[in-house]
Amino acid sequence: MVLHFATIGHIQKDGDYRFSWQPHTMSDTALAKSQEIAKEITDALGGYGVFGVELFIKGDEVFFNEVSPRPHDTGMVTLISQNINEFELHLRAIVGLPIPDIQTLQPSASAAILLEGDTANASICGIDKALADANVDIRIFGKKEIHGKRRMGVVLTKAQNTHITLETSKQALAHIHLTK
């Protein structure tokens, strides 16, 4: 059985996820093609759990890019956007637990906390300022070392529309940095 949750849009920079949002607006034709392609690919691969199927959309055209047979970084937005996030969904599917109707709760966004430095004991600051907005949540991954750039967490936001939630995630992200 293949289930689809509301589409997720995302922005990459230098080949790495920076922002994602849900729902991502697309035409009914592109949505139907996207779901058909995702089902074809996951059926052919077989297995259980979440498959992150990444597609590029141009108008009504749909182009396959990649598939990840696991929760995907762009799906971290589901930690705030849905009644059941991609990690719980993956676990339920693998161990055979029931999967409830997947519902999008509100427009939401995520922003990768990508920090740069060279330290064996990273200390992140600005989280208090980012969390001053009640529509912001943050997950820090608990990584201590940084040598160059490293994704250290994710900012999660919700709002009445996608534009506002993306802007809120950018504003919250601007507060977060390594302690000098």
C-alpha positions as CSV (number, residue, x, y, z in Angstrom):
1,M,0.0,0.0,0.0
2,V,1.3,3.4,-0.9
3,L,0.2,6.5,1.0
4,H,1.0,10.1,0.0
5,F,1.0,13.1,2.3
6,A,0.7,16.7,1.2
7,T,3.5,17.7,-1.1
8,I,6.6,19.3,0.3
9,G,8.5,21.9,-1.6
10,H,12.2,22.7,-0.9
11,I,15.1,24.9,-1.8
12,Q,18.6,23.6,-2.1
13,K,21.8,25.6,-2.1
14,D,25.2,24.0,-3.1
15,G,23.4,20.7,-3.4
16,D,22.1,20.7,0.2
17,Y,18.6,21.2,1.7
18,R,18.1,24.7,3.2
19,F,14.4,25.2,3.4
20,S,11.3,23.0,3.0
21,W,7.6,23.8,3.3
22,Q,4.3,22.0,3.3
23,P,1.9,22.1,1.5
24,H,3.6,22.9,-1.8
25,T,1.2,24.2,-4.4
26,M,1.1,22.6,-7.8
27,S,-1.5,21.9,-10.5
28,D,-3.8,18.9,-10.2
29,T,-2.1,17.4,-13.3
30,A,1.4,17.7,-11.8
31,L,0.2,16.3,-8.5
32,A,-1.4,13.3,-10.2
33,K,1.7,12.7,-12.3
34,S,3.9,13.0,-9.2
35,Q,1.9,10.5,-7.2
36,E,1.9,8.1,-10.2
37,I,5.7,8.3,-10.6
38,A,6.3,7.9,-6.8
39,K,4.1,4.8,-6.7
40,E,5.8,3.3,-9.8
41,I,9.2,3.8,-8.2
42,T,8.4,2.6,-4.7
43,D,6.4,-0.4,-6.0
44,A,9.4,-1.4,-8.2
45,L,11.8,-1.1,-5.2
46,G,9.6,-2.9,-2.7
47,G,10.2,-2.7,1.0
48,Y,8.6,-0.9,3.9
49,G,8.6,2.5,5.4
50,V,8.9,6.1,4.2
51,F,10.4,6.7,0.8
52,G,11.4,10.3,0.1
53,V,10.8,10.6,-3.7
54,E,12.3,13.9,-5.0
55,L,10.8,15.3,-8.2
56,F,11.3,18.5,-10.1
57,I,8.1,20.2,-11.2
58,K,7.9,22.6,-14.2
59,G,4.3,23.6,-14.8
60,D,2.5,20.3,-15.5
61,E,5.8,18.5,-16.3
62,V,7.3,16.2,-13.6
63,F,10.9,15.0,-13.6
64,F,12.3,12.3,-11.3
65,N,15.4,13.2,-9.4
66,E,16.1,10.7,-6.6
67,V,14.6,8.4,-4.0
68,S,15.6,7.9,-0.4
69,P,14.3,4.7,1.2
70,R,14.1,6.4,4.6
71,P,12.9,9.7,6.1
72,H,14.4,12.6,4.1
73,D,15.8,15.9,5.5
74,T,13.3,17.9,3.5
75,G,10.5,16.0,5.3
76,M,11.6,17.3,8.7
77,V,8.9,19.9,8.2
78,T,6.4,17.1,9.1
79,L,7.6,17.4,12.7
80,I,5.3,20.5,12.9
81,S,3.0,20.3,9.9
82,Q,1.3,16.9,10.3
83,N,-0.5,14.8,12.9
84,I,2.1,12.1,12.2
85,N,5.6,13.0,11.2
86,E,7.8,11.1,8.8
87,F,9.9,9.4,11.5
88,E,6.8,8.0,13.3
89,L,5.3,7.0,10.0
90,H,8.5,5.2,9.0
91,L,8.6,3.3,12.4
92,R,4.9,2.4,12.2
93,A,5.3,1.0,8.6
94,I,8.4,-1.0,9.4
95,V,7.0,-2.7,12.6
96,G,3.5,-3.1,11.2
97,L,1.6,-0.7,13.5
98,P,-1.6,1.0,12.2
99,I,-1.2,4.2,10.3
100,P,-3.9,6.8,10.9
101,D,-5.1,9.2,8.3
102,I,-2.2,11.6,7.6
103,Q,-3.4,15.1,8.0
104,T,-1.7,18.4,7.3
105,L,-2.4,20.6,10.4
106,Q,-1.3,24.0,9.0
107,P,1.1,25.5,6.5
108,S,4.6,25.0,7.9
109,A,8.3,25.4,7.0
110,S,11.6,24.1,8.1
111,A,15.1,25.6,7.8
112,A,18.3,23.8,8.2
113,I,20.5,25.2,10.9
114,L,23.8,25.1,8.9
115,L,26.7,26.5,10.9
116,E,30.3,27.0,10.0
117,G,33.3,26.8,12.3
118,D,36.1,24.6,13.5
119,T,35.5,23.3,17.0
120,A,35.2,20.0,18.9
121,N,32.7,21.5,21.3
122,A,30.2,23.6,19.4
123,S,27.9,25.9,21.5
124,I,24.9,27.3,19.7
125,C,23.4,30.6,20.8
126,G,20.4,32.8,19.7
127,I,17.9,30.0,20.3
128,D,16.1,32.0,22.9
129,K,15.6,34.9,20.5
130,A,14.4,32.5,17.7
131,L,11.9,30.9,20.1
132,A,10.5,34.3,21.2
133,D,7.9,33.7,18.4
134,A,5.3,31.3,19.5
135,N,5.1,29.8,16.0
136,V,8.7,28.7,16.1
137,D,10.1,25.4,17.3
138,I,13.7,24.2,17.1
139,R,15.4,20.8,17.1
140,I,19.1,20.7,17.8
141,F,20.7,17.4,16.7
142,G,23.3,17.2,19.6
143,K,26.4,17.2,17.3
144,K,29.4,18.7,19.1
145,E,32.0,18.9,16.4
146,I,32.1,21.2,13.4
147,H,34.9,21.3,10.9
148,G,33.7,23.5,8.0
149,K,29.9,23.6,7.5
150,R,27.6,21.2,9.3
151,R,23.9,20.9,9.7
152,M,23.3,21.2,13.5
153,G,19.5,21.3,13.7
154,V,16.3,22.6,12.2
155,V,14.0,25.5,12.7
156,L,10.3,24.6,12.4
157,T,7.6,27.2,11.9
158,K,3.9,27.4,11.3
159,A,1.6,30.2,10.0
160,Q,-1.6,30.8,8.2
161,N,0.1,30.6,4.8
162,T,3.3,29.2,3.2
163,H,4.8,32.6,2.4
164,I,4.5,33.8,6.1
165,T,5.8,30.5,7.5
166,L,8.9,30.6,5.2
167,E,9.6,34.2,6.2
168,T,9.2,33.3,9.9
169,S,11.7,30.4,9.5
170,K,14.3,32.8,7.8
171,Q,13.9,35.3,10.6
172,A,14.3,32.7,13.3
173,L,17.3,31.2,11.6
174,A,19.0,34.6,11.4
175,H,19.2,34.6,15.3
176,I,21.1,31.3,15.5
177,H,24.9,31.1,15.4
178,L,27.9,29.6,17.1
179,T,29.1,31.1,20.3
180,K,32.2,33.2,19.6
